[in-house]
Structures are given as C-alpha cells and as structure tokens.
Amino acid sequence: MSEIIEMGTISSRGQICIPNEIRENMGLKDGSKILFVLSNDSLLIKKVNTQTFTEITKPLKEAAKKSGLKESEVNSIIHKMRKEKR
C-alpha cells in the first residue's frame, strides 16, 4: 500500500471525517469499526476486522482435530500443565 497523507477536521461534537481516498483505500464503509490508540502525542487509527467466533476458532479446531485431541480431555490437560508450572 502506498502512503497517503490527508488532513481531516474535528467537528464541534468531536467527530472526525476520514478523507474519502483513505476510506476507499481501506474499505471503510458505514458501520465499519476502527480502533483508536493514543501514545504520547500520536494517535493511531486502525481498521478492525470483524470476524465471527467460528471464523476465529476454525484454525484451532482444525489443529486439535489433526492432533487427535478431544474436547473432553482439555480440562485435564490444563490442570496438568498448571501443576507442572508450579
């Protein structure tokens, strides 16, 4: 992605208008979620990709299936690992 530099304005209600070229480039639409991160005097605005729980956990379930791990075994494995850690 090439660098885009645009200037925006904050309204009296604290609203920020993201310039059109940036919205289009990032695929931001009405209702899109963004994350604000303030660090010293810098503000980072990051697009949040919304994924369903099923989409997020799918790779984990596939890995568990390949390993032969059963859901009923998870609690005992967790307890065993916690004991070993102490």
C-alpha positions as CSV (number, residue, x, y, z in Angstrom):
1,M,0.0,0.0,0.0
2,S,1.4,3.4,-0.9
3,E,1.5,6.2,1.6
4,I,-1.5,8.6,1.6
5,I,-1.4,11.8,3.5
6,E,-4.6,13.7,4.0
7,M,-5.8,16.3,6.5
8,G,-9.1,16.0,8.4
9,T,-11.2,18.2,10.7
10,I,-12.8,17.6,14.0
11,S,-16.3,18.9,14.4
12,S,-17.7,20.7,17.4
13,R,-19.2,17.3,18.5
14,G,-15.7,15.7,18.4
15,Q,-16.5,13.8,15.2
16,I,-13.7,13.1,12.7
17,C,-14.3,12.9,9.0
18,I,-11.9,10.3,7.4
19,P,-11.0,11.6,3.9
20,N,-12.7,9.7,1.1
21,E,-9.5,8.4,-0.6
22,I,-8.4,6.8,2.7
23,R,-11.9,5.3,3.4
24,E,-12.0,3.8,-0.1
25,N,-8.4,2.5,0.1
26,M,-9.1,0.8,3.5
27,G,-12.5,-0.4,2.5
28,L,-14.2,1.5,5.3
29,K,-18.0,1.7,5.0
30,D,-20.8,3.0,7.1
31,G,-20.7,1.0,10.3
32,S,-17.1,-0.2,10.0
33,K,-15.3,-0.4,13.3
34,I,-12.0,1.4,13.9
35,L,-9.6,1.3,16.9
36,F,-8.0,4.5,18.4
37,V,-4.6,4.1,20.1
38,L,-3.1,7.2,21.8
39,S,0.6,7.1,22.5
40,N,2.2,10.3,23.8
41,D,1.2,12.9,21.2
42,S,0.5,10.4,18.4
43,L,-3.0,9.0,17.5
44,L,-3.1,5.7,15.6
45,I,-6.4,4.8,13.9
46,K,-6.6,1.1,12.9
47,K,-9.3,-0.7,11.0
48,V,-10.8,-3.6,13.0
49,N,-11.6,-6.7,11.0
50,T,-14.8,-8.2,12.5
51,Q,-14.7,-12.0,12.4
52,T,-17.2,-14.3,14.0
53,F,-16.1,-16.6,16.8
54,T,-16.4,-19.5,14.4
55,E,-14.0,-17.9,11.9
56,I,-11.5,-17.1,14.6
57,T,-11.5,-20.6,16.2
58,K,-11.7,-22.6,13.0
59,P,-7.8,-23.0,12.7
60,L,-7.6,-24.0,16.3
61,K,-10.3,-26.6,15.9
62,E,-8.6,-28.0,12.8
63,A,-5.3,-28.3,14.6
64,A,-7.0,-30.0,17.5
65,K,-8.7,-32.5,15.1
66,K,-5.3,-33.3,13.4
67,S,-3.7,-33.9,16.8
68,G,-6.4,-36.2,17.9
69,L,-7.3,-34.0,20.9
70,K,-10.8,-34.5,22.3
71,E,-12.7,-31.7,23.9
72,S,-13.3,-33.9,27.0
73,E,-9.5,-34.0,27.5
74,V,-8.9,-30.3,27.6
75,N,-9.7,-29.6,31.3
76,S,-7.4,-32.4,32.5
77,I,-4.6,-31.2,30.2
78,I,-4.9,-27.6,31.5
79,H,-4.8,-28.8,35.2
80,K,-1.8,-31.0,34.4
81,M,0.1,-28.1,32.8
82,R,-0.8,-25.7,35.7
83,K,0.6,-28.3,38.2
84,E,3.8,-28.7,36.2
85,K,4.2,-24.9,36.1
86,R,4.2,-24.6,39.9
